[in-house]
Structures are given as C-alpha cells and as structure tokens.
Amino acid sequence: MDEELRSLTERLRREAGAPAGYDRLVAIEDLDELAEVLTAPGQPLWARELAAFRLGSAGDRRAFESLVLFLNHRDPPRCASAAHALARLGDPRTARAAAALATNEMRVAYALHPVRLLVELRAPEAVPALITTLERRLRPHDPYRRVALACVEGLGTLGDTRARPVLNEALAHPVLAEAAVHALARIPRQRR
C-alpha cells in the first residue's frame, strides 16, 4: 500500500466511523464493483472518494469525473488525494480540467492542488494556466499567496521561457521574491 493510499484510508476510516461497508470497500479488488460505488444512489462521500481514488490509481478512466470534482473540493485532503490519483490515471482530459480549475477565479481558493497537478503532468496547458493564475495573484492585497507561490515554484520547475515576464513581476512581491529568484534561475536564457 503506497503512502497516499494509507493516508487516505486512515482519514476516511475516521470519517466513515469504520462501518462494515468501509472494510468491504477497502477490500474490493473488482474494478467494476468499485465503479458501481460512483454511480449508486445514496453512497456517502467517503465511499465515493475511496472508490474514485482506487479506480484512478489503477488507471480506470471511469473515475475521471469524480476525481475532478474532488480536485475542486473545499477540503484540502480530498483535493490532494484526487490530484494524486489523477496524476496516475493517464486520462488525456486531466490537464485541461486542471487548467480550467486553476484559472477559475470563482474557485481560486481551491486552485492550489490543480496548480500542483499541472506541474506534475507537464502538459502543454500547464505553463499558460500557471502564468494566467499568477498574473491574477499579483494584484495588491490578493489573499491567495499559497496559490501564487505554487505558481512561481511550478513555473521554475517547468523551466519555460514564457514564464520570465510574470516571474520578473513576482520579484516585486516580498512573499514571492525569493521563490521567483530561484524560479528564474531555472529558466534558460534566451539567445539573441
């Protein structure tokens, strides 16, 4: 059992109150049976999350929609688990969905995990989405500094020259300046 699954199952065991249904769901090996949990009426949130995580980690694309919903959840541990499973899912829609969530100003409070997922995926959508999200975070008194910092660090990791202008702007923000210096150092200089 990997560390992310162990953490998820411990959290969901506490949330579920450890009913018999929880132990059964943890033990299920049949992916079709897990997929049924995602569509069956009356399933508790913890059961849907566990089924989606296990399906996504197994590369079963039936988990995609549920995992995207969890990626945009108000509860950060749910977002983190969904991002982990989506990164392993291998669905070509994942980067586009993560980019849409990262750049949605109405949901920016929940953009941290979509931003991190984009960096992990290294998809073509990643750099434009991170640039857009960071530009919006550079406004005065923006309360989403963790999202901005994740964008700065992610752009450094991705090392794309298109990020230079926005990272140079980030230098003027004390909370982001040190990370922006490190990120800029990772981006190759353009040849003239």
N, C-alpha and C positions, 0 to 999 in steps of 0.2 A: 504494500500500500504506500503510495507516494505521500509526501508531507502535506500537499494541498488537500488531498482526499481525506487524510487523517484529521486535519484541522476542520474541514467541512463537516465530516461525520460527527466529530465531538460537539461542534456548535449546534448542529441540527438535532442531535440526541437530546441536548438540553432544551432546545426549543420544542421538540415533539413531546417531551416528558417521557420518552422511552416507551411508547406503547408497543404492543406486539407487531403492529404494522410497520413500525420503524425497522425492527430487526429483520423482518421479512424483506423489506425493500433493500436493505443493505446487502442481503444475501442473494438477491436475484441475479442470475447470470444471463438470462434470456433477454436480449435487447428488445424484442417485440413486446415483451411484458413490461419492460421499463417504459417504452414508448406509449403504452396504453395509459400509464400514470399521467402523462402530459395532457391527454385528451379526456380522461374520465371525469365526469362531474363530481363535485364535492371533495376533491383532493385538497388537503391542506397545502399551504405554501411550501413548507419544509419538504414535503413529499415531491412536489413538482421540481423544486430546486435540486434535490438529490438525484432524481431521475434524469433531469436535463444535464447535470454535471457528469454523471456516469456515461450517458449516451454521447455527449460531446467529447469526453476524454477518449471514448472508444472510436471516434471518427464517424459517428452516426449522425447524418445531417438532419434527421427528424428533430433534433434538439435545437436547431438554429434559432427559430423564432423565440422559444422560451429563454434561451441563453441571452439573446439580445434584450429581452425585457428585463432580465436580471442584471444585465450590464448597466442598465439605466435606472436601477432601483435606488431608493433613498438610503438603504442600509449598505454602508461600505463593504462589509464582509461578503454580502451577496454579489456585489459588483466585482470584487476581487476573484471570487470563485468562478463567476461567469467568464471573466476575462481569461482566466487560466484555461478553462475548457474550450473557449472559442479559439484560443491560440493553437490548440491541438486538434480542433475539429477539421480543419482543412477545407472549409467551405469558401468558395470564391466570393461570396457575398459579405463576408465578415469585415473586410477592410472598409467597404463602402458604408456599412451600417455603423461601424465605429467612428468613421469620419463624420457621418451625419450627427451622431450623438455628441461628439467632441465640439462641433461647431454650432450646436443648437443653443442659442443664447437663453432660451426659456428654461433650459435644463443644465446650465453651466455649473451649477453646484454639484452635479453628478458627473462631470466630464473627466475627472482625474483618471479613472480606470480605462475609459475609451482612449484617452491620450496615450497612456502607457501601453495599451494593446496595439495601437497603431505603430508605436516604435518597435515593439516586439515583432510585428508582422513584416515590417519594412516594405510595405506595399506602396505602389505609386501614389495612392491617396494620402499617405502619411504626411509628407512634407507640406503640401498645400494646406491640409487641415490644421496642422500644428502652427503654421505661420498665421493663418486666419485667427485661430483661437488666441495665440499670444498677442497679436496686434490688438485685439479687443481687451485683453487683460492689462495693457499698458496705459489705460485711461487713469486719470487721477482718482484715488480712493477706491479702486477696484478691490472688492473683498475676497477675490478668488486667487490669492497668491500661490496656493499649493498647485493649482491648475497651471498658472503661469510658470512656476518653477519646473513642473513636469514637462511643459512645452520646451523650455530652454534646454533642459538636460536632454530631452529626446531629440531636439534638433542637432545638438552636439553629437549624440550617438549616431544619428543618421548621416551627418557629415556632408550635407548637400549645400552647395554654394548659394542656392536661392534663399537660404536662411540668413545670410550675412546681414542684410539691411535690418531685419527685425531684431536680430541679436545685438546689433550695434545700438538700436533704440533701447533695448533692455539694459544696457550698461548704465543708463541714467536713473535706473530704479535701484535704490540701495539693497532691497531684498533679493534682487535678481542679478546684481552686478557681478558677483564672484562666479556664479554659475555661468553667466554669459561670457565671461573671460575664458573659462575652461571650454565652453562650447565652441567659441570662435577659434580657439587653438586647435580644435579637432577638424575644422573645415579647411580643405586645401585652398591655397591662394589661387586666384585666377591668373592665368598667364596673359600677358599683353602682347 
